């Protein structure tokens, strides 16, 4: 069995998943820009934990059970849509309350658990994450893979996720980008509000039209 080839394919799939814009990336960008690097990293760690759970379930074949319980998928979709819409509402409300005075970012009073939980919830309630790991990822896992290889695959997934999301949080919390955000914080926050709202509406529409 070509272990290196399998792991390389898994790494490439994870890389594509990381650079593809979606709720995970927008959540980390929003947290990093508005509340600092620590909050962005914690959001990414929450997403990484949820991704690891989805990957573990996919490798164990648990995600296949969703095919027999469509109501579970529907519930996940609607819950995820509702949470994205809530994030959109919070962004619009935050933008509306911003004044025109100069501000600086200070995340020292932010609760890290909230950032971690928010990231975890966004990924855990996203059925597309289950589909990604259950179909695309497992397509590269050999049918008779050893337990050692499965563990290596899961470790690679969690390591890639943590590193990738940490890079995203770091990039979007640099002084240059942060100062640009401060200068246009209201407009950028409104953009994130629109993105979360559109994503939430899209997930809800896709879920309801399949009923």
N, C-alpha and C positions, 0 to 999 in steps of 0.2 A: 504494500500500500504506500502510495506517495504522500507521506505525511506533510512534507514541506509544500507540495502542490496544493493540498487541501487547505492548509492554514493560510497560504498565500491568497487563495480564492476567497476564503472567509474574510481576510483582512481587506481585500479589495471591495467586497460587498459592504462591509462596515464603513469603509471610506466613502463610498457612494451615498450610503444612508446618512452619513454625517454632513456632507456638503449640500445635500438636497434641502432646500428651504422648507420648513414646516413648523408645526407648533413647538417642537422641542427647541429648534434654533431661535425662533422668535422669543420664546420665554427667557432663554439665557441672555439674548441681546438686550431685551427690555430690562431684566434685573441688573445686568452689568452697567448699562448706561444710566439708569435712574438711581441705583442704590449701591453701586460700587462692585469691585472685583470679587470680594468675599461672597456677596450675595449671588453673583453670577455663577461662581464656582459651586456654591452649595446647591443652587438650582440644578446645575449640571450633574452633581452627585446624586440628587434625587431621581433625575431622569436615568442616570446610569444604573441605579438599583432596579428601577422598574424594567429597564431594558434587559438586565441580567435575568430577572424573573421570567420575562417573556421568552428569552433565549433558552432558559432551562426547561420551560414547559414545552417549547418547540422540539428540543432535542429528545425529551422524554415522550414526545408524541401526544402530550395533553391537549395541545391546541387543536388537534383533529376532532376532539369532542365537541368543539363549537359547531361543527357541521351538523351535529345531531340535536343541538340546542340553540336554534336560531334566535330565540327570545333572549338568550344571554347576550348575544352579540348586539341585538337591538337595544337592550338595556345599557350596555357599555357605550354604544354610539350616542344615545340620547344623553347619558350622564356626561360624557366627554364634551358633547356639543353645548350642554348647559354650562359647564365649567369654562369653556372658551368664551361663551357669551358673557359670563360674569367677569372674566378678565377684561374683555372689551369695554364693558360698562365701567369697571374700575378705572381703566385708562382714560376714558372720556371724562369721567368725574374728576380725576386728578388734573387733567388738562384744563378743565373749566375753572378749577380753584387756584390755578397758578397766576401769580401776579407778574408784573413786568420788571420787578427788582432783580438785581444780580443775586444769584445763589451759587453755592458750592455744594458738592456732594459730600455727605457724611453718613456713612452706613453704620456708625458705631452703635446707634440705638435700635437698629433693626434686629429682629429676632431671626437668627439663622435657621431655626426649625421651620419657620414659615416658608422660607425660600426653598429649603430641602423638600418640604411636604408639597409645595406647589409644583415643583419639577416632577416629583414622583407621581402626583395625581394626573398631571397632563399626559405623561407617557403611559401610565397604568390604565387610564380610561380611554386610550386611543386604540381601537381595534386594528387600525392599520399597522400598528407595531406588532400585533400578534400575527397578522398576515405576512408582514415582512420576514419575521423570524420563522414563521411556520411554513412559508413557501420558498421565498428567495434564498434564505440562509440554509435551510435544510436540504435544498437542492444540491448543495455542494458537500453534504455530509455523506460519506459512504454508507451503503445499506448495512454493512456488518462492521461498523466502526467499533474499535475497542473502547473500553471504559476510559482508558488513559487518553485516547484521542478526543473523546467527548469532553473530558475535563479540560484538556488543552484548548479546545475550541471555545468553551465557556470562559476560560481565563483570558483568552485573546479578546473575546467580545467585551468583557468588562474593562480590560486594560485599554482597549481602543476607545471605548465610550468615555471613560474618565479623562483620558488624554485629549481626545477631540473636543469635548465640552469645556475642558479647562482652557484649551487654546482659544476657543470662541470667547469665553469670559474674559480672558486676558486681553485679547485684541480689542474688544469693545469696552474695555475699561482703561485704556491707555489715556494719558493726559490729553493728547491731541484730539482724539475722538470724544472724550468726555467734555472738553471745552466746547467743541462743536455742538454737542448735545445741550449743554447749558445755555448756549446762545439761542438755540432753537428748540428748547425743551417742550414748549407747548405744542408746536407743530409735529415734532417727532412722536410725542406721546399720543397725539391724535391719530397718527399713522399706525402706531401699534394697536390702538383701540380699533381702528378700521380693520386691520389684519386679523386680530383675534375674533372680531365680530363676523367677518366674512368666512373665516375658517369654521366657526361655530355653526353658522347658517348652512354652510356647505355640508358639514357632517350631518346635521339634522335633516336636511333635504335628502341626502343620499340614503339615510337610514329609513326615513318615512316612505320614500318611493319604492322601497323593496318590500313593504308590508303586503 
